[in-house]
């Protein structure tokens, strides 16, 4: 579900070392809960429905396992998957 990924600009900024992980995490959370205007930051992938998708995954996770995938290396500790996991867990509370 690409609509739960960070915007292209935000991802490029963190990968280039222009912003720290902590700043990335804050901006990523802001993007997930922003109104649809965040689509202006994405040329390729549009983020329509990210809040709905997050709630849906939270409900699914209450009943069964949800698997999060990304292009990051498996052993990385700084990946939006981990931020997304925490947000989904909060939806389950």
C-alpha atoms as a printed R data frame, in Angstrom:
   type eleno elety resid chain resno      x       y      z
1  ATOM     1    CA   UNK     A     1  0.000   0.000  0.000
2  ATOM     2    CA   UNK     A     2  2.187   2.756 -1.316
3  ATOM     3    CA   UNK     A     3 -0.144   5.423  0.052
4  ATOM     4    CA   UNK     A     4  1.270   4.713  3.524
5  ATOM     5    CA   UNK     A     5  4.827   5.455  2.460
6  ATOM     6    CA   UNK     A     6  6.539   8.806  2.936
7  ATOM     7    CA   UNK     A     7  6.301  11.424  0.209
8  ATOM     8    CA   UNK     A     8  9.002  11.273 -2.429
9  ATOM     9    CA   UNK     A     9 10.519  14.551 -1.261
10 ATOM    10    CA   UNK     A    10 10.646  13.498  2.366
11 ATOM    11    CA   UNK     A    11 12.215  10.160  1.494
12 ATOM    12    CA   UNK     A    12 14.852  11.832 -0.682
13 ATOM    13    CA   UNK     A    13 15.668  14.284  2.122
14 ATOM    14    CA   UNK     A    14 16.359  11.604  4.714
15 ATOM    15    CA   UNK     A    15 18.276   9.364  2.307
16 ATOM    16    CA   UNK     A    16 20.480  12.297  1.275
17 ATOM    17    CA   UNK     A    17 21.188  13.122  4.920
18 ATOM    18    CA   UNK     A    18 19.525  16.527  4.618
19 ATOM    19    CA   UNK     A    19 17.306  15.828  7.634
20 ATOM    20    CA   UNK     A    20 17.821  13.647 10.705
21 ATOM    21    CA   UNK     A    21 15.774  10.511 11.397
22 ATOM    22    CA   UNK     A    22 13.892  12.225 14.221
23 ATOM    23    CA   UNK     A    23 12.789  15.015 11.872
24 ATOM    24    CA   UNK     A    24 11.863  12.443  9.225
25 ATOM    25    CA   UNK     A    25  9.718  10.549 11.744
26 ATOM    26    CA   UNK     A    26  7.859  13.717 12.730
27 ATOM    27    CA   UNK     A    27  7.235  14.791  9.141
28 ATOM    28    CA   UNK     A    28  6.179  11.281  8.122
29 ATOM    29    CA   UNK     A    29  3.550  11.147 10.872
30 ATOM    30    CA   UNK     A    30  2.386  14.626  9.851
31 ATOM    31    CA   UNK     A    31  2.038  13.466  6.241
32 ATOM    32    CA   UNK     A    32 -0.027  10.435  7.198
33 ATOM    33    CA   UNK     A    33 -2.575  12.590  8.984
34 ATOM    34    CA   UNK     A    34 -2.471  15.578  6.632
35 ATOM    35    CA   UNK     A    35 -5.373  16.438  4.359
36 ATOM    36    CA   UNK     A    36 -5.135  15.376  0.709
37 ATOM    37    CA   UNK     A    37 -3.076  18.472 -0.108
38 ATOM    38    CA   UNK     A    38 -0.004  16.360  0.681
39 ATOM    39    CA   UNK     A    39 -0.463  14.857 -2.786
40 ATOM    40    CA   UNK     A    40  1.198  17.926 -4.239
41 ATOM    41    CA   UNK     A    41  4.497  16.571 -2.831
42 ATOM    42    CA   UNK     A    42  4.256  13.365 -4.869
43 ATOM    43    CA   UNK     A    43  4.730  13.113 -8.613
44 ATOM    44    CA   UNK     A    44  4.290   9.361 -8.837
45 ATOM    45    CA   UNK     A    45  2.309   7.999 -5.891
46 ATOM    46    CA   UNK     A    46 -0.741   9.821 -4.611
47 ATOM    47    CA   UNK     A    47 -1.667   9.471 -0.953
48 ATOM    48    CA   UNK     A    48 -5.435   9.491 -1.191
49 ATOM    49    CA   UNK     A    49 -7.023   7.631  1.692
50 ATOM    50    CA   UNK     A    50 -3.984   7.170  3.921
51 ATOM    51    CA   UNK     A    51 -5.938   7.807  7.126
52 ATOM    52    CA   UNK     A    52 -8.606   5.322  6.077
53 ATOM    53    CA   UNK     A    53 -5.957   2.752  5.141
54 ATOM    54    CA   UNK     A    54 -4.235   3.187  8.502
55 ATOM    55    CA   UNK     A    55 -7.507   2.609 10.363
56 ATOM    56    CA   UNK     A    56 -8.298  -0.407  8.169
57 ATOM    57    CA   UNK     A    57 -4.905  -1.993  8.887
58 ATOM    58    CA   UNK     A    58 -5.445  -1.350 12.581
59 ATOM    59    CA   UNK     A    59 -8.734  -3.252 12.470
60 ATOM    60    CA   UNK     A    60 -7.183  -6.099 10.468
61 ATOM    61    CA   UNK     A    61 -4.267  -6.293 12.911
62 ATOM    62    CA   UNK     A    62 -6.730  -6.849 15.756
63 ATOM    63    CA   UNK     A    63 -7.745 -10.138 14.122
64 ATOM    64    CA   UNK     A    64 -4.662 -11.363 12.272
65 ATOM    65    CA   UNK     A    65 -1.049 -10.589 11.423
66 ATOM    66    CA   UNK     A    66 -0.275  -7.653  9.163
67 ATOM    67    CA   UNK     A    67  3.007  -7.705  7.249
68 ATOM    68    CA   UNK     A    68  4.785  -4.448  6.412
69 ATOM    69    CA   UNK     A    69  7.260  -4.430  3.542
70 ATOM    70    CA   UNK     A    70  9.638  -1.798  2.237
71 ATOM    71    CA   UNK     A    71 12.676  -1.402 -0.023
72 ATOM    72    CA   UNK     A    72 14.919  -0.742  2.993
73 ATOM    73    CA   UNK     A    73 17.418  -3.403  4.041
74 ATOM    74    CA   UNK     A    74 15.957  -5.939  6.461
75 ATOM    75    CA   UNK     A    75 18.455  -5.113  9.194
76 ATOM    76    CA   UNK     A    76 17.943  -1.345  9.118
77 ATOM    77    CA   UNK     A    77 16.586   0.263 12.267
78 ATOM    78    CA   UNK     A    78 15.527   3.505 10.599
79 ATOM    79    CA   UNK     A    79 12.684   2.668  8.244
80 ATOM    80    CA   UNK     A    80  9.172   4.048  8.066
81 ATOM    81    CA   UNK     A    81  7.902   0.471  8.580
82 ATOM    82    CA   UNK     A    82  8.691   0.757 12.277
83 ATOM    83    CA   UNK     A    83  6.923   4.100 12.577
84 ATOM    84    CA   UNK     A    84  3.952   2.691 10.704
85 ATOM    85    CA   UNK     A    85  3.898  -0.374 12.967
86 ATOM    86    CA   UNK     A    86  3.593   1.845 16.051
87 ATOM    87    CA   UNK     A    87  0.761   3.812 14.474
88 ATOM    88    CA   UNK     A    88 -1.108   0.631 13.574
89 ATOM    89    CA   UNK     A    89 -0.626  -0.707 17.099
90 ATOM    90    CA   UNK     A    90 -2.153   2.509 18.464
91 ATOM    91    CA   UNK     A    91 -5.164   1.981 16.206
92 ATOM    92    CA   UNK     A    92 -5.619  -1.414 17.879
93 ATOM    93    CA   UNK     A    93 -5.752   0.038 21.406
